[in-house]
Amino acid sequence: MIGQTEILSNSFTMLRTEHNKLFIGRNGNKINYQHWPSEQRNDASSTSVIIFFHSKKEMSQIVLNLIEKLNLPSYHFFSLEIDQHDLMENKPSNTPCISRFVEDIHYFIEHLKLHYSFQEQNMAVLAGGAHAVIMASWITDYVPNIRAVVLLAPLFYFKTHHKALLLAKEIAYQINKRSITKFIKHSMPTDLGIIDHFIEQHYSQRFLYDLFYTGKRILRNAFSWFVPTQLFLSTNEHFFHMPSQIEFYTQIATHKKVLDILPSYPYPASSTQQNDDVINRIRYFLVDCFNQMTITPSLFDSYKQGPTKAEYDRLNRPEPDFLKRCYWSVNRFALKHIGKYATGIRIGLETGFDSGASMDHIYKNQASGSHYLGKMLDRYYLNNPGLHCTRLREKNVESVIIETINRLSQEHKSIRILDVAAGHGLYIFNSIKSIDYPIEHILMRDYVASNVENGNQRLKKEKLDNIAIFEQGDAFSADDLALLPKDRTLTIVSGLYELFSDNRMVLISLKGIANATELGGYIIYTTKLWNPELEYMARVLPSHNQGKPWLLRRRTQLEIDQLVTSVGFKKITQRIDPWGIFSVSLAQKQMQ
């Protein structure tokens, strides 16, 4: 393989013209990027694109040198910068800062597809160190249909003793940057490139914590990773946790993966025999990936076999550990006899913690209960990370509803909304307040009669009963769904499919929605990618299903996307909370 790469890269191209540009992120922030156009005129739909993700410090000659040595004149190259100050400052925040960078990558890819007409399946990405973790998080959360990814020593875990070292560095850095850098360089046999990467860039403790958290989350979901991957590691790197990196490589599901273990850190910027060889190997891998399309397997049977089914079965069985059984029993007792004083817990005990009434209380986020103890417990309950992300999901759903209605208005289409399991319909009521474009009709359905009754009362109160109706219906009944009008331009399914493991039920529901949606109409759908309290939910909390345990099977983003695609929709965009628990996606009905 090495010999072939040497033949492929035996000549360098002339330096290309660099175009410095800006694009606007989701929050309106301006983000710099560079573009080196292809030296050949090709159809944008078939043009190969390579994207580098890096810090500003690594820009200029480094990226340009890499582009030159890759010697791919027919490819477009893009370089996305990250502001190093965002990684260096310990900004107080309850939100993982890595999610902001992941979101920037997502919106940059959307920008390339919209403004250059590039196809996602013709893109490859490359990043190293901490930036490789951010890139890996984007692939894990958004499951893009890209051609390949190259990761240079991704920093998934720190070695334990380096956490103390990094903390000491943080303190000493404020006193004397030069002395501490000199001390670490002389006391650790570490490659100069990685010293630059970690010491001089001076990552904040906040960012390092987020790296650790994100690395664990990536490893937890490696089984759903199907992007062809080339991974470079170093045997002489003291910061990296080699077992975690090897675990990532062995766990990712793609059949096209290459692992290269080198004696020192892979730093293509410098010209050494090893680094020139690294560039050759990268070139060979990318060309090979672009020459053949990788087929992603169907995940429809995930409810019958696979990692999420195994996890579901384990939680469905009685707890085998005696001490854990005692722990769960104590929690159930406390919840029943003490937790009932908190309004949210009482509603959950009475109607199920996944019921519409529970969701209504979670969305309102107003702690209440009997006496001071009840209010305190309710606030503690509402501040749970999973419930916080549930509220973020509601905000993301509302945001995507508004965005979709704006799309429909620009396309001069009527707004006819359908929600097959609306619960109390709060996100619809909240979002339409911000809409100026006239809404022709809203049809909300729910299986629970009390939700339907409350919904119709809310429609009268909001004076929407002239354009909207709330009726009882089963979102998983083919006969019920066949009665839906066939003129819907926007359907919303929020918080429903994640409650049911069986993909056959979900497919019946999606087929009914597709039949009720006009060509060019849209669907907004959600999924729960994971939850840190998954075991607690299964062992302690009752569900709306006759008080049975609140047992969930995680459904990966790729799995739900494949189900939606199978009934004639094409995914357009996606939102996700910073902890990677809930995603909200938008897809459009295509010509069959």
MIMARPA-503291 format. One line per 8 residues: their letters; for each residue z, x, y of C-alpha. Coordinates in steps of 0.05 Angstrom, whole numbers. Layout:
BEGIN
A) Z,X,Y; ...
END
This chain:
BEGIN
MIGQTEIL) 0,0,0; 17,56,48; -50,90,36; -87,26,52; -50,17,118; -67,88,138; -141,74,128; -136,9,167
SNSFTMLR) -103,42,228; -139,108,234; -163,94,305; -130,67,368; -159,18,417; -163,29,492; -105,2,532; -114,-72,547
TEHNKLFI) -105,-108,612; -36,-137,619; -27,-205,651; 43,-221,678; 58,-295,677; 112,-348,681; 128,-412,645; 181,-464,660
GRNGNKIN) 235,-475,607; 267,-541,591; 321,-533,644; 271,-513,698; 286,-439,693; 227,-391,703; 215,-344,645; 172,-282,647
YQHWPSEQ) 121,-265,594; 62,-218,586; -6,-232,556; -56,-182,529; -119,-222,514; -163,-210,454; -220,-162,464; -266,-212,430
RNDASSTS) -285,-283,449; -260,-330,395; -247,-404,388; -174,-415,410; -161,-459,349; -174,-400,302; -150,-341,344; -94,-298,315
VIIFFHSK) -33,-290,360; 25,-241,355; 88,-251,397; 141,-199,412; 211,-222,430; 252,-169,466; 295,-151,526; 266,-130,593
KEMSQIVL) 291,-60,581; 245,-52,521; 184,-74,560; 126,-35,590; 108,28,551; 144,8,487; 108,-57,474; 43,-29,500
NLIEKLNL) 49,30,452; 61,-18,394; 1,-60,412; -43,2,417; -21,30,350; -28,-37,313; -102,-33,331; -119,-107,324
PSYHFFSL) -173,-118,378; -188,-190,358; -115,-212,365; -80,-240,427; -12,-208,441; 45,-240,479; 111,-211,500; 170,-256,515
EIDQHDLM) 227,-225,555; 300,-241,552; 345,-227,612; 393,-172,590; 447,-196,638; 454,-260,596; 475,-217,537; 522,-172,577
ENKPSNTP) 564,-222,616; 623,-257,584; 607,-325,615; 659,-378,599; 625,-430,556; 640,-476,498; 567,-472,477; 537,-416,435
CISRFVED) 493,-378,484; 443,-360,431; 419,-432,430; 391,-423,500; 348,-365,478; 325,-403,416; 306,-461,461; 266,-413,505
IHYFIEHL) 227,-390,445; 212,-461,425; 188,-481,493; 147,-417,498; 111,-435,434; 99,-505,461; 71,-472,525; 22,-430,485
KLHYSFQE) -3,-490,446; -11,-533,508; -41,-483,558; -80,-437,511; -96,-487,455; -70,-438,403; -51,-466,336; 20,-454,310
QNMAVLAG) -6,-435,241; -44,-377,273; 18,-345,305; 62,-288,280; 127,-264,312; 163,-197,314; 234,-180,337; 289,-130,322
GAHAVIMA) 365,-125,321; 400,-181,358; 333,-210,380; 314,-216,307; 375,-260,295; 353,-305,353; 283,-308,325; 310,-323,255
SWITDYVP) 352,-379,285; 290,-410,316; 254,-409,249; 315,-438,214; 326,-495,264; 254,-513,282; 218,-494,217; 154,-475,255
NIRAVVLL) 89,-471,215; 75,-399,235; 36,-348,195; 88,-292,190; 151,-261,218; 171,-187,221; 246,-173,229; 270,-103,245
APLFYFKT) 342,-94,221; 368,-164,241; 442,-161,260; 467,-217,215; 538,-191,206; 579,-135,236; 619,-90,191; 692,-110,199
HHKALLLA) 716,-45,230; 661,-47,282; 689,-111,311; 750,-71,334; 705,-14,358; 663,-62,398; 725,-93,429; 750,-24,448
KEIAYQIN) 681,-7,477; 684,-71,519; 749,-49,551; 731,24,559; 663,8,586; 694,-23,647; 732,42,660; 679,94,646
KRSITKFI) 611,76,617; 588,148,612; 649,173,575; 651,118,523; 576,124,509; 584,199,500; 644,189,455; 609,140,409
KHSMPTDL) 546,181,406; 585,243,384; 634,207,337; 583,166,298; 521,193,262; 477,137,288; 404,139,308; 391,146,383
GIIDHFIE) 349,83,383; 405,40,357; 454,71,406; 409,49,462; 405,-19,429; 480,-31,424; 517,16,471; 474,20,533
QHYSQRFL) 453,-53,529; 527,-69,524; 527,-137,492; 585,-182,513; 639,-203,464; 616,-275,473; 545,-258,451; 570,-216,393
YDLFYTGK) 612,-275,369; 551,-320,373; 511,-269,334; 563,-270,279; 565,-347,277; 489,-354,279; 480,-302,224; 525,-342,178
RILRNAFS) 487,-406,193; 420,-372,179; 445,-347,112; 471,-416,95; 401,-446,104; 360,-388,77; 337,-432,19; 294,-473,68
WFVPTQLF) 259,-411,96; 185,-412,75; 154,-367,129; 123,-303,101; 172,-249,120; 173,-173,127; 243,-144,133; 260,-72,153
LSTNEHFF) 329,-44,139; 362,24,147; 409,59,98; 438,101,155; 460,46,202; 534,37,212; 532,-27,252; 493,-69,203
HMPSQIEF) 523,-103,143; 472,-86,89; 497,-136,37; 486,-194,85; 416,-170,101; 399,-162,27; 429,-232,14; 383,-261,67
YTQIATHK) 323,-228,35; 340,-253,-35; 357,-323,-12; 296,-340,31; 250,-386,-7; 183,-357,13; 144,-324,-43; 111,-276,6
KVLDILPS) 165,-229,28; 168,-153,35; 231,-110,41; 226,-39,68; 290,3,68; 285,65,111; 330,126,121; 341,110,196
YPYPASST) 334,51,243; 262,25,249; 246,37,322; 170,33,331; 175,53,404; 184,127,389; 130,167,355; 158,197,291
QQNDDVIN) 129,199,221; 175,143,199; 161,98,258; 86,109,254; 92,89,181; 131,27,201; 75,6,247; 24,17,192
RIRYFLVD) 65,-27,145; 72,-81,198; -3,-80,210; -19,-85,136; 30,-143,126; 5,-183,187; -69,-174,169; -55,-195,98
CFNQMTIT) -17,-258,122; -73,-277,171; -125,-268,116; -94,-320,71; -58,-385,86; 10,-395,53; 22,-464,22; 91,-493,34
PSLFDSYK) 117,-531,-27; 136,-604,-23; 211,-617,-15; 207,-691,-33; 248,-681,-97; 306,-647,-60; 348,-709,-72; 341,-696,-147
QGPTKAEY) 346,-620,-151; 356,-559,-107; 412,-529,-63; 429,-591,-22; 432,-634,-86; 477,-583,-119; 522,-584,-58; 522,-660,-58
DRLNRPEP) 540,-663,-133; 597,-614,-123; 627,-657,-67; 617,-720,-110; 659,-692,-166; 736,-694,-165; 767,-633,-132; 781,-582,-189
DFLKRCYW) 831,-540,-151; 903,-566,-154; 924,-538,-87; 863,-567,-53; 876,-635,-85; 946,-633,-54; 916,-613,13; 866,-671,12
SVNRFALK) 921,-720,-9; 965,-699,49; 906,-708,97; 891,-778,70; 964,-797,77; 969,-771,148; 904,-805,167; 927,-873,140
HIGKYATG) 999,-872,166; 995,-830,230; 922,-828,249; 919,-904,254; 953,-900,322; 890,-868,350; 836,-919,365; 778,-879,337
IRIGLETG) 813,-864,271; 835,-937,265; 764,-961,274; 740,-910,223; 792,-933,172; 773,-1006,183; 697,-1003,187; 680,-933,161
FDSGASMD) 674,-868,201; 598,-874,199; 595,-947,222; 564,-972,286; 632,-988,314; 655,-916,302; 592,-889,334; 603,-934,395
HIYKNQAS) 673,-905,405; 648,-834,395; 592,-843,446; 639,-872,498; 686,-812,489; 746,-847,520; 810,-830,483; 857,-888,472
GSHYLGKM) 911,-910,424; 983,-932,415; 1030,-894,461; 1020,-821,482; 1015,-797,410; 957,-843,395; 918,-821,456; 931,-748,440
LDRYYLNN) 907,-757,368; 846,-795,391; 827,-740,440; 836,-688,385; 791,-732,340; 737,-741,393; 736,-666,408; 717,-649,337
PGLHCTRL) 653,-606,338; 616,-654,293; 631,-713,339; 615,-672,401; 547,-658,370; 540,-732,353; 544,-746,428; 494,-690,442
REKNVESV) 448,-724,392; 453,-789,431; 436,-752,496; 377,-717,462; 352,-784,435; 357,-816,504; 321,-756,534; 265,-759,483
IIETINRL) 258,-835,493; 248,-824,568; 199,-767,554; 159,-810,505; 155,-869,551; 129,-822,605; 76,-799,555; 56,-871,540
SQEHKSIR) 52,-887,614; 7,-827,626; -37,-852,568; -38,-921,601; -7,-954,539; 41,-1012,536; 114,-998,519; 133,-1037,457
ILDVAAGH) 197,-1009,426; 224,-1017,356; 291,-994,328; 300,-1011,254; 375,-994,252; 400,-998,324; 475,-1004,311; 500,-1025,380
GLYIFNSI) 435,-1000,412; 471,-958,464; 418,-904,470; 364,-956,484; 407,-991,536; 424,-925,569; 354,-896,570; 316,-956,596
KSIDYPIE) 359,-956,659; 323,-892,679; 253,-920,667; 209,-948,722; 149,-961,679; 148,-1035,656; 171,-1048,584; 133,-1103,549
HILMRDYV) 178,-1115,490; 239,-1087,453; 255,-1106,381; 322,-1081,355; 345,-1092,284; 408,-1078,244; 433,-1095,174; 504,-1113,198
ASNVENGN) 509,-1184,226; 565,-1166,275; 522,-1112,306; 466,-1162,315; 512,-1212,348; 542,-1160,395; 472,-1134,411; 446,-1203,432
QRLKKEKL) 507,-1213,476; 493,-1145,509; 420,-1165,520; 442,-1228,557; 494,-1188,597; 441,-1137,617; 391,-1193,631; 342,-1163,581
DNIAIFEQ) 337,-1223,535; 270,-1242,566; 237,-1178,539; 283,-1158,481; 311,-1188,417; 364,-1165,368; 354,-1190,296; 382,-1176,227
GDAFSADD) 338,-1135,181; 340,-1084,125; 310,-1017,145; 298,-999,71; 267,-1065,48; 191,-1064,42; 189,-1140,47; 232,-1140,109
LALLPKDR) 192,-1085,142; 127,-1121,127; 149,-1176,175; 150,-1128,234; 97,-1136,289; 40,-1086,282; 37,-1068,356; 95,-1020,366
TLTIVSGL) 82,-958,408; 151,-926,401; 199,-931,342; 269,-900,341; 307,-883,278; 372,-849,298; 430,-832,253; 403,-872,194
YELFSDNR) 366,-829,144; 420,-775,142; 467,-827,112; 423,-836,50; 405,-781,0; 348,-816,-37; 280,-797,-7; 247,-856,-40
MVLISLKG) 287,-903,5; 269,-862,67; 195,-862,48; 196,-939,41; 226,-944,110; 177,-895,141; 117,-930,110; 141,-996,140
IANATELG) 149,-962,208; 80,-930,203; 48,-998,188; 83,-1027,249; 60,-971,295; -5,-970,333; -51,-911,326; -26,-859,377
GYIIYTTK) 43,-890,377; 106,-848,369; 168,-843,325; 234,-811,344; 275,-790,283; 339,-751,271; 370,-712,214; 436,-677,200
LWNPELEY) 422,-605,182; 494,-588,164; 566,-602,184; 625,-555,185; 669,-613,161; 623,-635,104; 677,-626,51; 732,-659,93
MARVLPSH) 686,-719,103; 674,-726,28; 747,-716,8; 784,-754,63; 742,-801,106; 719,-870,82; 648,-893,98; 619,-960,118
NQGKPWLL) 598,-970,45; 659,-1011,21; 707,-955,37; 674,-904,-10; 679,-830,10; 635,-809,67; 590,-766,24; 526,-737,53
RRRTQLEI) 470,-695,26; 443,-648,79; 369,-659,91; 334,-598,119; 286,-602,179; 227,-585,135; 245,-640,86; 249,-695,137
DQLVTSVG) 186,-669,173; 147,-672,108; 169,-744,96; 147,-764,166; 81,-727,160; 66,-760,93; 60,-829,125; 10,-807,179
FKKITQRI) 52,-777,235; 46,-708,266; 107,-674,295; 102,-657,369; 169,-630,391; 242,-625,374; 311,-620,405; 373,-592,371
DPWGIFSV) 446,-583,391; 472,-512,402; 511,-513,336; 451,-533,294; 482,-596,266; 435,-652,290; 362,-649,308; 320,-701,345
SLAQKQMQ) 245,-699,333; 183,-734,361; 120,-747,322; 55,-784,337; 14,-829,291; -52,-796,274; -119,-822,248; -113,-826,172
END
